[in-house]
Amino acid sequence: MLVGLLVFAGLLVAGWLTYRPDRALRAATSAVAEMICAKTFVSGLDPQTTFAETMERPGVRRLRAMMRYRVEPDMRYVDASLLGLHASRATYHDGLGCVSTQGQKPPYVPHTDVAALRAALPPPTLPEFATAAVVEPSDPALKAALDHAFEEPASPPFRRTKAVVVVKDGRLIAERYAANIGVDTPLIGFSMTKTVTNALLGIMTRQGRLSPAIPAPVAEWREANDPRHDITIEQLMRMTSGLALDETNSGFDASSQMNIHRDMAAFVVNAPLMAPPGQRWAYSSASTQILARIIRDAAGGPEQTIEFAWRELFGPLGMRSATLQFDGSGTLQGFANMLASARDWSKLGLLYLGDGVVGGQRILPEGWVAMSAAATLDTDYGAGLWTNRSQHIHAQGRARAGIPRDAFFAFGLLGQRIVIMPSQRMVVVRLGDSIDPDGDIKGVARLVREVIAATETPATAAK
């Protein structure tokens, strides 16, 4: 009996040390603190509503009864814990969003006055596409498409559409917002931030600082006999590095647990290979965070990264509401969590719709958009974008639902979408908090299908 108890205790300890459920619980409180902080202090939304919606998400809903939070408006921070345990704190900094405190060492906060940086920028290269007022659709069919996008079912899962923007031929033709959200409200894009990382890499490639073809300049992999030495930047972009960084959203995977590390990239670069680079695909936010550190190093540091992003990307596009967020080492969170207004997210889409050119100025190198939208292996993922240019079952399903075959997308958790459709000369943005497992893709497909029908001319309809 005693031996059996000792064996059982040993297995429990081994399981704890292997899976570290304490880290998974910390990852959950960290995610809640960061979300409430960003939506309260950046978006200006109600923290109680944010908490309620956040706790309905897969992965944290089982912790709802135990999760507690506290907002300190004067000190501008948010604490979250599980009945006082596994506590996390996220603190707001002007222009930089919210930074989590991890461990005893205070986070590094970039010394950048983003407001002054933004004010000093020259006029945008991208022509302005709307006035400050909300653009109401004039066409009844277009109005009906937006009505349908905001409809709610009688029972869960709820869609919670927050914003829709439609841009056709470079002109904003329709938009709508939920209560307490307007044209300037920055909204979190989750993994749509990966497309911003793609754009920053593209600009650095055009400038000759980096190239997708070169081995990723990661100090931990520099030894020639390290099997990770030959992993390329493009393989990280395409999530085919072969590293053991598969994202499961379980709380136990590296992409979840990097959130509780001060230096996220330093944590994930230590992952071993589980397959030869380039031969296996697995979705991996951790891979994109490695790219974020590569951008930081190529730019020269955290402050230089911010200046680079505003000078080369946000400024030319006129994305004045963009808010990048950072980890505790000062590295941008390149995998997720940038905030921007729905209009500004659509401007990112226009950059890709225009093959990397806006207002006659080339931002991304020639061929970059086609490369990024080309499917990886047998998936419907490209290189920082999802794509319908694939034979994958999901791409075929989206096409059958009415999203053109040449379309490609920035996708984010809970139904964040930028739908880029070259054949329609159109960008559609949908932002929200849908807890539908598919992120309300059926609703997005209906929106796209109805907007196309409402805007088609006889000539385009005949094609």
SEVEXVEX-970356 format. One record per residue (C-alpha): residue number from 1; chain; x, y, z. Coordinates in steps of 0.02 Angstrom, whole numbers, plus 50000, padded with zeros to 5 digits. Layout:
BEGIN
num,cadena,c1,c2,c3
NUM,A,X,Y,Z
...
! end
This chain:
BEGIN
num,cadena,c1,c2,c3
1,A,50000,50000,50000
2,A,50138,50122,50048
3,A,50236,50080,49891
4,A,50080,50111,49787
5,A,50051,50280,49867
6,A,50232,50328,49840
7,A,50221,50279,49657
8,A,50060,50377,49637
9,A,50136,50529,49721
10,A,50288,50515,49609
11,A,50178,50511,49455
12,A,50085,50665,49515
13,A,50248,50759,49542
14,A,50314,50704,49373
15,A,50153,50759,49289
16,A,50160,50927,49377
17,A,50341,50956,49327
18,A,50305,50903,49147
19,A,50145,50999,49114
20,A,50161,51140,49244
21,A,49976,51179,49267
22,A,50028,51329,49371
23,A,50100,51406,49213
24,A,49940,51372,49118
25,A,49840,51459,49255
26,A,49960,51607,49253
27,A,49941,51616,49065
28,A,49753,51630,49090
29,A,49762,51770,49218
30,A,49892,51860,49113
31,A,49779,51853,48960
32,A,49631,51920,49059
33,A,49731,52063,49136
34,A,49804,52112,48967
35,A,49636,52108,48879
36,A,49545,52212,49009
37,A,49691,52334,49015
38,A,49699,52358,48826
39,A,49512,52374,48801
40,A,49492,52491,48951
41,A,49639,52609,48926
42,A,49667,52599,48737
43,A,49494,52565,48668
44,A,49400,52658,48806
45,A,49275,52516,48830
46,A,49186,52461,48988
47,A,49296,52341,49090
48,A,49149,52244,49161
49,A,49081,52208,48987
50,A,49256,52161,48929
51,A,49277,52041,49074
52,A,49109,51959,49042
53,A,49146,51935,48856
54,A,49324,51877,48888
55,A,49268,51743,49010
56,A,49155,51664,48879
57,A,49304,51619,48770
58,A,49365,51441,48747
59,A,49513,51407,48861
60,A,49461,51523,49003
61,A,49273,51497,49021
62,A,49301,51352,49141
63,A,49391,51472,49256
64,A,49250,51600,49257
65,A,49189,51563,49433
66,A,49363,51586,49506
67,A,49431,51730,49402
68,A,49441,51899,49486
69,A,49500,52066,49418
70,A,49530,52242,49480
71,A,49553,52401,49378
72,A,49653,52545,49453
73,A,49607,52692,49340
74,A,49724,52817,49423
75,A,49876,52702,49417
76,A,49815,52633,49250
77,A,49840,52450,49284
78,A,49734,52293,49293
79,A,49760,52144,49409
80,A,49686,51972,49378
81,A,49695,51815,49484
82,A,49610,51651,49523
83,A,49539,51684,49696
84,A,49698,51780,49737
85,A,49816,51649,49664
86,A,49921,51650,49504
87,A,49904,51840,49498
88,A,49950,51944,49345
89,A,49961,52131,49315
90,A,49956,52232,49153
91,A,49999,52417,49155
92,A,49953,52546,49025
93,A,50083,52665,48950
94,A,50035,52808,48834
95,A,50051,52758,48652
96,A,50120,52586,48695
97,A,49968,52493,48755
98,A,49981,52376,48904
99,A,50136,52286,48965
100,A,50131,52136,49083
101,A,50239,52124,49237
102,A,50326,51954,49236
103,A,50442,51905,49378
104,A,50535,52022,49494
105,A,50621,52125,49360
106,A,50517,52274,49300
107,A,50469,52270,49116
108,A,50568,52375,48994
109,A,50454,52511,48928
110,A,50517,52594,48768
111,A,50564,52777,48793
112,A,50463,52839,48646
113,A,50339,52982,48642
114,A,50222,52905,48514
115,A,50107,53057,48511
116,A,50253,53171,48465
117,A,50316,53044,48338
118,A,50145,53034,48257
119,A,50125,53224,48254
120,A,50292,53247,48164
121,A,50248,53129,48021
122,A,50223,53198,47845
123,A,50050,53181,47766
124,A,50001,53002,47722
125,A,50043,52933,47552
126,A,49879,52837,47546
127,A,49742,52956,47487
128,A,49606,52990,47616
129,A,49452,52886,47578
130,A,49319,52963,47690
131,A,49272,53112,47797
132,A,49264,53103,47987
133,A,49078,53061,47987
134,A,49015,52882,47983
135,A,48984,52829,47803
136,A,48807,52763,47796
137,A,48770,52649,47648
138,A,48659,52734,47520
139,A,48611,52574,47428
140,A,48471,52472,47510
141,A,48558,52307,47469
142,A,48719,52369,47548
143,A,48624,52427,47701
144,A,48542,52255,47715
145,A,48714,52172,47707
146,A,48770,52274,47858
147,A,48606,52239,47947
148,A,48638,52054,47928
149,A,48818,52072,47990
150,A,48756,52143,48155
151,A,48611,52022,48181
152,A,48620,51913,48338
153,A,48552,51737,48357
154,A,48425,51702,48493
155,A,48548,51592,48587
156,A,48737,51569,48598
157,A,48861,51572,48519
158,A,48837,51759,48498
159,A,48923,51853,48357
160,A,48954,52020,48442
161,A,49004,52114,48285
162,A,49088,52276,48338
163,A,49133,52357,48171
164,A,49116,52332,47983
165,A,49204,52436,47850
166,A,49188,52414,47662
167,A,49311,52497,47542
168,A,49285,52483,47355
169,A,49395,52562,47221
170,A,49489,52657,47356
171,A,49332,52736,47429
172,A,49246,52693,47592
173,A,49068,52654,47538
174,A,48991,52585,47699
175,A,49030,52563,47883
176,A,48940,52525,48044
177,A,48987,52516,48228
178,A,48916,52440,48385
179,A,48864,52548,48532
180,A,49007,52646,48613
181,A,49121,52616,48464
182,A,49159,52744,48330
183,A,49268,52777,48179
184,A,49420,52816,48288
185,A,49401,52678,48419
186,A,49557,52566,48419
187,A,49503,52384,48421
188,A,49614,52234,48453
189,A,49659,52132,48301
190,A,49731,51980,48389
191,A,49825,51878,48256
192,A,49792,52006,48119
193,A,49950,52080,48196
194,A,50044,51941,48106
195,A,50005,52032,47944
196,A,50082,52191,48017
197,A,50238,52088,48057
198,A,50235,52026,47877
199,A,50229,52206,47816
200,A,50375,52260,47926
201,A,50478,52113,47862
202,A,50430,52159,47684
203,A,50489,52338,47707
204,A,50654,52278,47781
205,A,50673,52161,47633
206,A,50644,52304,47511
207,A,50776,52405,47604
208,A,50901,52262,47597
209,A,50908,52236,47786
210,A,50832,52062,47783
211,A,50777,51928,47660
212,A,50653,51785,47679
213,A,50781,51668,47603
214,A,50919,51692,47731
215,A,50941,51587,47888
216,A,50850,51672,48031
217,A,50976,51779,48127
218,A,50943,51702,48297
219,A,51093,51704,48413
220,A,51041,51543,48500
221,A,51049,51451,48333
222,A,51211,51524,48265
223,A,51321,51370,48288
224,A,51342,51279,48123
225,A,51309,51111,48206
226,A,51145,51169,48282
227,A,51005,51083,48183
228,A,50906,51246,48192
229,A,51046,51345,48109
230,A,50970,51331,47934
231,A,50792,51382,47978
232,A,50751,51527,47862
233,A,50649,51683,47893
234,A,50522,51624,47765
235,A,50501,51458,47856
236,A,50461,51554,48015
237,A,50339,51662,47916
238,A,50256,51506,47844
239,A,50261,51413,48011
240,A,50361,51270,47935
241,A,50516,51290,48043
242,A,50498,51114,48114
243,A,50516,51182,48291
244,A,50414,51105,48431
245,A,50305,51260,48443
246,A,50134,51195,48390
247,A,49994,51305,48454
248,A,49853,51212,48542
249,A,49773,51352,48646
250,A,49774,51230,48790
251,A,49875,51340,48907
252,A,50013,51209,48905
253,A,50088,51250,48734
254,A,50232,51371,48705
255,A,50123,51499,48616
256,A,50011,51510,48770
257,A,50149,51505,48900
258,A,50264,51632,48817
259,A,50142,51764,48882
260,A,50204,51735,49059
261,A,50386,51766,49012
262,A,50465,51938,49016
263,A,50557,51901,48853
264,A,50439,51796,48748
265,A,50558,51760,48606
266,A,50699,51710,48723
267,A,50582,51578,48794
268,A,50524,51504,48628
269,A,50690,51504,48532
270,A,50748,51363,48645
271,A,50622,51243,48570
272,A,50699,51090,48487
273,A,50666,51031,48310
274,A,50531,50900,48290
275,A,50537,50893,48099
276,A,50656,50949,47961
277,A,50629,51134,47920
278,A,50510,51164,47775
279,A,50423,50996,47779
280,A,50289,51013,47913
281,A,50161,51151,47947
282,A,50084,51191,48115
283,A,50004,51354,48169
284,A,50123,51441,48288
285,A,50112,51616,48361
286,A,50278,51581,48444
287,A,50361,51572,48273
288,A,50298,51747,48232
289,A,50364,51813,48397
290,A,50538,51754,48346
291,A,50515,51860,48190
292,A,50469,52008,48301
293,A,50636,51994,48388
294,A,50724,51984,48221
295,A,50637,52147,48171
296,A,50688,52227,48336
297,A,50870,52178,48312
298,A,50872,52235,48130
299,A,50794,52402,48177
300,A,50920,52430,48317
301,A,50811,52412,48473
302,A,50637,52441,48544
303,A,50631,52629,48514
304,A,50700,52610,48339
305,A,50569,52477,48302
306,A,50430,52598,48348
307,A,50506,52737,48245
308,A,50529,52619,48098
309,A,50349,52557,48105
310,A,50278,52733,48109
311,A,50396,52806,47979
312,A,50385,52664,47853
313,A,50212,52589,47878
314,A,50085,52676,47989
315,A,50133,52851,47931
316,A,50121,52819,47743
317,A,49956,52726,47767
318,A,49884,52856,47884
319,A,49853,52726,48021
320,A,49851,52857,48158
321,A,49759,52749,48284
322,A,49882,52603,48277
323,A,49945,52544,48446
324,A,50080,52412,48451
325,A,50101,52319,48615
326,A,50263,52251,48688
327,A,50328,52115,48801
328,A,50433,52150,48956
329,A,50596,52152,48857
330,A,50537,52290,48741
331,A,50505,52174,48593
332,A,50344,52209,48500
333,A,50210,52076,48514
334,A,50222,52032,48331
335,A,50106,51882,48345
336,A,49952,51972,48411
337,A,49870,52114,48507
338,A,49897,52269,48401
339,A,49748,52388,48409
340,A,49684,52503,48273
341,A,49520,52574,48215
342,A,49420,52475,48088
343,A,49460,52609,47959
344,A,49646,52592,47995
345,A,49639,52402,47982
346,A,49560,52427,47811
347,A,49707,52537,47761
348,A,49823,52390,47797
349,A,49712,52288,47682
350,A,49726,52422,47546
351,A,49915,52406,47553
352,A,49900,52223,47506
353,A,49759,52253,47383
354,A,49875,52373,47292
355,A,50016,52244,47282
356,A,50117,52341,47410
357,A,50096,52511,47326
358,A,49996,52658,47397
359,A,49980,52830,47319
360,A,50111,52782,47189
361,A,50240,52738,47322
362,A,50302,52560,47338
363,A,50300,52506,47521
364,A,50322,52319,47500
365,A,50443,52244,47374
366,A,50378,52184,47207
367,A,50313,52006,47222
368,A,50298,52013,47411
369,A,50108,52008,47416
370,A,50098,51863,47294
371,A,50227,51768,47397
372,A,50135,51803,47559
373,A,49966,51750,47488
374,A,50033,51589,47409
375,A,49980,51434,47504
376,A,50106,51342,47613
377,A,50122,51156,47578
378,A,49945,51084,47574
379,A,49868,51215,47691
380,A,49767,51374,47668
381,A,49899,51477,47758
382,A,50024,51585,47667
383,A,50158,51687,47755
384,A,50069,51799,47880
385,A,49906,51788,47783
386,A,49772,51657,47756
387,A,49723,51623,47577
388,A,49588,51560,47459
389,A,49725,51526,47331
390,A,49732,51346,47388
391,A,49648,51178,47364
392,A,49630,51156,47551
393,A,49455,51111,47609
394,A,49437,51275,47706
395,A,49484,51379,47554
396,A,49363,51283,47446
397,A,49226,51304,47576
398,A,49252,51492,47585
399,A,49246,51502,47395
400,A,49083,51404,47389
401,A,49013,51523,47520
402,A,49046,51671,47405
403,A,49220,51734,47448
404,A,49318,51748,47284
405,A,49453,51621,47245
406,A,49585,51757,47230
407,A,49546,51825,47404
408,A,49668,51821,47548
409,A,49649,51874,47728
410,A,49715,51936,47893
411,A,49628,51830,48024
412,A,49622,51853,48212
413,A,49542,51766,48360
414,A,49355,51792,48388
415,A,49317,51836,48208
416,A,49436,51979,48168
417,A,49445,51984,47977
418,A,49522,52087,47839
419,A,49458,52013,47676
420,A,49564,52070,47527
421,A,49485,52038,47356
422,A,49587,52096,47205
423,A,49455,52038,47080
424,A,49328,52150,47165
425,A,49450,52293,47201
426,A,49381,52282,47377
427,A,49429,52266,47560
428,A,49303,52214,47693
429,A,49345,52226,47878
430,A,49244,52140,48014
431,A,49292,52157,48197
432,A,49204,52082,48347
433,A,49202,51959,48491
434,A,49122,51804,48417
435,A,49141,51647,48522
436,A,49085,51540,48376
437,A,49221,51407,48351
438,A,49245,51465,48171
439,A,49250,51650,48216
440,A,49083,51682,48127
441,A,49160,51640,47958
442,A,48986,51599,47891
443,A,48928,51773,47940
444,A,49083,51851,47861
445,A,49055,51751,47701
446,A,48875,51811,47694
447,A,48932,51990,47720
448,A,49059,51975,47579
449,A,48936,51888,47464
450,A,48801,52019,47491
451,A,48921,52166,47476
452,A,48986,52098,47311
453,A,48809,52076,47246
454,A,48764,52253,47301
455,A,48915,52332,47217
456,A,48930,52232,47057
457,A,48906,52322,46893
458,A,48832,52230,46744
459,A,49008,52215,46671
460,A,49084,52134,46826
461,A,48932,52024,46856
462,A,48953,51951,46682
463,A,49131,51894,46717
! end
